[in-house]
């Protein structure tokens, strides 16, 4: 712990991260945070302890068991930058904040009558999560918003429900391609070098940038593929030879 770090007693640390002192001591006993700096019989905690405890809270909130969190934190290299990289890995990539609304608000937004069966399908697809108070939590409002706009264009809701699993599967495949690319090149080279401390900043920058760059590449490829498919359908449905159409270039 560096001298300029904010130093906290165990009570102050617990208050700062919103935990009980008992939990902080329990997590410390499991090795989830490093030992404090001792002055006499008083232990002092710094930024790294705060960051690690917040990460523990986040992992537990995502459904990881305490044993799984303990294993992951035990494998985490020391250092604030390594911790930042791990936080980048476990944080959600959804750019917008989740929304919470009731079933009738959702139906009104979609412009359709309220139907409990539709809500059930949304929950099964993972588009919505039912809360204890009966309201719906929407983890990815952007995805819902896009689906609602398609419905307003006249595409039947059931057709969208049938399409979504295919869309999710294809998105998973693309994501795995990019993650494996990172893993087999940048990360493999870094790992083979022994995870040097000076390399963590570049690893974190790569992780933070790979998602938007992958998205840009995917959109560019999608536009080209969509244009080809539209040409094929135009020929099949209308008998129009796309080569005979005037160029838009």
C-alpha positions, 0 to 999 in steps of 0.5 A: 500500500503506498503512502498516499493511499487513503487508509481506512479502518475495518469499520470505515472500509465496511461502510465504504463498500456497503458491507458489514464488518463481519463480512469484511473479516470473513472475506479477508479470512478467505483470502479475498483481500490482502492483509491490512497494514498494521500499526500496533493492533490496528489494521489499515486498508487502502484502494486495493481492498476497496476495489477487491471487495466491490469486485467480490460484491459484483461477482456475487450479484452476477450469481457466482458462488462464494467458492467460485469467487474465491477461486477467481480472486485467488488466481488474480495477479497482484496489482491495481491494473490487473484488478482493473483488467479483471473488472473489465472482463466481468462488467457487462458490455451493454452501453445502456442502463437496465430499465424497470417497468410493469407489464402494462407499460411494456404493452403500451410501449409495444403498441399491443394489448397486454398479454401474459403469454407474451410476457412469459415469452420475453422472460423465457428469451431473457429479454425481461426478468421478473422481479419480486414486486411483479415488475419487469427488469429489462437488462438490455433496453437497446435490444428491446427498443429495436424489437419494438421498432420492428413490430411497429413496422408491421412484423408480427411479434411471434415472428420476432420471437422465433427469430431471436434465438437464431440472432442470439446464436449468431451473435454468440458465434461472432463474439467467440470469434473475436474473443478467441482472436484476442486470447490466441494472440495478444493474451497468449503473448502476454501470458507467455511473457509471464504477465509482466506488470508493465503490460497490464495497461495495454491489455486493458486498453485492448479489452476496452477497445475490442468490443466497439471495433468488433461492432464496427467491423460486424456492422460493415460486414452486415451491410454488405451481406444485407445488400446481397440478400436483398438483391437475391430476394428481389430476384426471387420474389419480383423477377428483377435481375439486380444486375439490370437495376441502375447503379446507386454508386 
